[in-house]
Structures are given as C-alpha cells and as structure tokens.
Amino acid sequence: MKALSPLLAVLAIALLAFLAGQAHAGVVFLAVVVPYAAFAVFLFGFCYRVLRWAWTPVPFRIPTTCGQQKSLPWIKSASLDNPATGWDAVGRMALEILLFRSLFRNNRARLHDARLVLGDDRTLWLGALAFHWSLLVILLRHLRLFVQPVPVFVKAIDGLDSIFQVGLPSVYISDVVIVGALLYLVARRFRNPIVRYVSLPIDYLALFLLLGAVLSGLFMRFVVRVDVVAIKQFALGLAVFHPLITSALTPMFLIHLLIVSAVAAYFPFSKLMHVGGVFLSPTRNLANNSRSKRHVNPWNYPVKTHSYAEWEHEFRDKLKAAKLPLETEDAGKTTIN
C-alpha cells in the first residue's frame, strides 16, 4: 500500500500530459511553462539547501571513523578510514563519491538456527553504483540536445556508450544498466521485509519517477519515434529562452518532459538531495586530528571562572575546621598543610 499511491501519482502525471497534449494551449503549458517553473524550483531549492548546510556551524571535528588514528610514528594509521590531514580527507571523499566506499561495506544480518549471522551484501552497492554512473552518463549524453556544436567529450561518451551497436537506433549500455538497477532497487524494497517496513511512500515516489522518466524515454526512442532534429531545435530554444512549439512535441514526448520536470521540481525536497549533501557532511569531509590540534569553538563568549585558589580562600575557615589540607596561605604563598 505504501507503493500504490506513488505509482498512481506517476501514472496520473503521464495521463495528464497525454490529455493536455491534445490541445495547443496544453502543449504550450507543458512544453514551456512547466519546464521553466520546474527548473526554477530545482535551481533555487538546490542552492537554498546547499547554502543552509554550508552556513551550519561545525565547530568540532566529528568524522565517523573505522580505522587506526594517526598517533605514534611506529603505529601504522589508516589514512583513508581515519584521515589525519586535509588531503587524506579529500581521498576519502573521492572514494565515497566515485565508488560508494562506505556502502561497499554493507553487511546483512539474518537469523539462522536462532543465531544472528552477519555476512557481506554487495548487491546494494553494485545496484546503487550502476544506477548513479549510468544516470550520469545519460545526463551527459543529453547535453547534445542543449548545446551546438556538440562538445567533443559528449560525442566520446555517446560513442563509448553505444559501442555494442547492433542496429538503428543504437542501444546504449547506460539505458540497459539503469533500467536493471532501478528495477532491482524497487524489487529490493518489496522483497526485503525489513527494508519494506522502514520504507516510506516518498521512497517509492523517487524510484517510480526516475523509472517513469527512463521508460518513457526508451519508449519514445524505440516504439513511438519522434523527430530528433525538431526536438533539438525545441531544446535549444528552451536554453536561450526562445522556445519553438512544433508538431514534433508529441504526447509521448510531453509525457517524458513532464515526468522529468516533476523529478527536477521534487529533487530539492527529497532524499535525492544527498547528491549535494554528501560534499558537506561533517562526518565525512573533516580530518580527524583532534588529538594533534586543539579546536576551539569560535563563538565561545568569555565566561567568569572561579579558580581553586579563590574557592579555597572563600571556604578557608570551613576547610580548616574540617582539618582538610590547604594548598595556599592567606598571603598567597603556595604550601600544603
């Protein structure tokens, strides 16, 4: 039931785009107003969330570590698990962002013969890695629709992605990988009872929106063909704020465009914002050097202190009556009675 309402929401978006695409006014609204509004929400929402995180004060070093900290020279330290310098933290962040190093250590806990058994579980790491890298490749490939001339690196990515071309239109490796990865991530939330229990409707909504965007794009590429040249002219017009409404804006294209716009508008308010938050996580991007360098809270205000000598002077008579040792004389000379 948690997944039913998000699925119906995505289907409603597709149906809305199909119905609105039957009228010229609906085409103009879906092809011009909605993409600009979605991009504005995405841009301002993304910047706002990132700036909020950037302005959040972090006076202390709070990195999560799972390795030997740097201490004595003859003790080998784990520079990537427990970074001691800024460059070590950069290396740790690079492995986290590019290879999902912490997710690679994902463990699976299960009961076997009334005993708790822990074991490695690399499937989630592999599925997440495949999804994120294939999505990045797809986004870079789509740059050819918004820039002219097409950059050399975009052509190179396009050629490598379609290296196993067997016909026309070519089948991209990233398309196959991202569909498999998304289906695995959805199936995992249904199949695993623990993950299914903690999953919320918003978790399914993000997956269904992404899956809807991918499937509608593939359907438009292989089943309901569109005029790619006219679509590029439309995309270039959007990029320079001079959109051209043509007959190439078919209902199938409008479905794809509306779902992509929904993903963009929903992005800043969802868990998808981890793409920006991972760079600003103080548990990841800080060096663990609290033992070698003193970190002082920068906004500490002066606090009136009460030294031991002042306390002893205040209660001297009571201390003497209790025959407790005193460390200072009345004149201030240090002694021990």
Sequence and secondary structure as in RCSB ss.txt:
>XXXX:A:sequence
MKALSPLLAVLAIALLAFLAGQAHAGVVFLAVVVPYAAFAVFLFGFCYRVLRWAWTPVPFRIPTTCGQQKSLPWI
KSASLDNPATGWDAVGRMALEILLFRSLFRNNRARLHDARLVLGDDRTLWLGALAFHWSLLVILLRHLRLFVQPV
PVFVKAIDGLDSIFQVGLPSVYISDVVIVGALLYLVARRFRNPIVRYVSLPIDYLALFLLLGAVLSGLFMRFVVR
VDVVAIKQFALGLAVFHPLITSALTPMFLIHLLIVSAVAAYFPFSKLMHVGGVFLSPTRNLANNSRSKRHVNPWN
YPVKTHSYAEWEHEFRDKLKAAKLPLETEDAGKTTIN
>XXXX:A:secstr
 TTHHHHHHHHHHHHHHHHHTTSHHHHHIIIIIHHHHHHHHHHHHHHHHHHHHHHS   S      S    STTS
   TTTS  SHHHHHHHHHHHHHH HHHHT EEEEEETTEEEEEE  HHHHHHHHHHHHHHHHHHHGGGGTSSS 
 HHHHHHHHHHTTT  SSS   HHHHHHHHHHHHHHHHHHH HHHHHH  HHHHHHHHHHHHHHHHHHHHHHTS 
  HHHHHHHHHHHHTT     TT  HHHHHHHHHHHHHHHHGGGSGGGHHHHGGG TTTSS   TTTS    TT 
       HHHHHHHTHHHHHHTT   SB TTS B   
